[in-house]
Amino acid sequence: MGFWFHYDDKTFGYQCMIPDDHEKPIFYFEALTVVSAILYTIKLPFVPRVFVFTDNTNTVDMFHSLKAKQLYNPLLLTTVDHAICSNIQFRVAHIRGEENGIADALSRFDYTRLMHLAPSMEIYNFTPPQLVLGAEQL
């Protein structure tokens, strides 16, 4: 998983390995990456709006409609809960995979490609957030 953002004249990249023994579909991790990106950026000072691009149309649809299957509801609940508490707005939009090279390189831990695409990027590991559980899971 990988995401990046530009803030205060610096470019920051974040990456996290998906466990080999995971049982969730890849779409879950695509959406979890978007949640992580939103939660990381809303902690920054003076950020009233967050705009996230992803090459996964299912993720875009889920965040646009705020409707999902039960497995994905904690992702939406967590994002909306943090957005309300932080008084920020967020939006998720589609970007073609060919135009999403930095995020792709981060998710693949491809440092050679990253040095070509974003040579001054500061790269960090991240841990996905704890998710808000719905009433059915409490």
N, C-alpha and C positions, 0 to 999 in steps of 0.2 A: 504494500500500500504506500502511496506517496502523494504529497500535495506540496504546493509552494505558494508563496505570496511575496509581493513587493511592498515594503513599508519603510518610510523614513529614509529613502535613498539606498536601501539595502534589500537584497533578495535572500529569502530564507526558504530552505527546503526541509521537509520532514519525511521520514520514511520509517516503515515498520514491516517486519516480516509477518506473513500469514503462516500460522502453524501448519506443519505438514499433515497433521492428523485432524484438521478441521472437517466438520460435517456439514457446514453451511454452504449454500451456493455462492459462487463468485460475486453475484449481484449483491449479496449481503455485505461483502467487504468493500465493494465499490461505494455503496451507500454509507457504510461506516467511515470511509475515508472522507466523504463530504461532511458528515457530522463532525469529525475531528477537525477538519479545516475551519468550519464555522466556529466551533468552540475555542480553537486556538486564536483565531483572529478577533473574536469579541472581547478577549482579555486585553487587547492593545488599547492604549489611551486614544481617545478622539476617533473612534470608529463607530459611527451611527448606522452604517449599512455594510453588509457583506454580500458580495456577488461571487458565486462559485461556478466555475466551468467544469463539466465532466463529459467524457465521451460516451457515457452510458445513458441511453435514452430512458430506460426504466427508472433510473435514479432521478432524472429530471422530472418525469411524470409523477413519481411518488412525492417529491417535494412540492411540485406545483399543485397537486390535488389534495395533499395532506391525507391521502388514503393509501392503505397498504394492507397486505396480508398480515396475519398475527405475528409472524416471525419478525417483521420489519417495524411494527408499531413502536417498540421501545426506541428505535432510532428517531422516529418522528417526535415522540413525546419528549425525548431528551433535548432535541434541537429546539423545539418550540418552547419548552420550559426555560431553557437558558436564554433564548431570545427575549422572552417576556421579562425575565428577571434582570436582564442587561439593558433593556429598552433599546434593542437594535432591530433592524429589519434585515431579512436575508432573502436571497433569490438564487436559484440554481438553474443554470442554462446549459444547453448542449454546445459542445465544440467537437469538431471532427477529430478522430484519433490522430490523423496526420498532423494536426495543429496542436496536439497536446503532448509534444515530445518531452518536455521537462518532467511532467508528472509521470509519464511512462518510464523514463529513465530512472527517476527516483524509486518507483515501485519495483523496478528490476535490479536496483542497486548497481546500475551501469554508470560507474564513475567516469569512464572514458568519454562516453556520450555527454554526460553532464558537464564535463570540463569544456566541451566544445559548445554546448548550448547556453550554458550559464556559468562562465568561468569564475565569477566573483561570488557565487552563491555560497552562503553558509549553510551547511547540512547538519541536521540533528536527527536523532532517533526520537520516535514518539510512542507513547502508549495510548491506545484508544481509550476514550472516556468510559466511566461507569455509566450504564444506561438506566434511565428511569423505567421502572416496571409498571405496567398497567395493572388495573384492579384484578384482572384474572390471574395474575402471577404473584400477587402479594400473599 
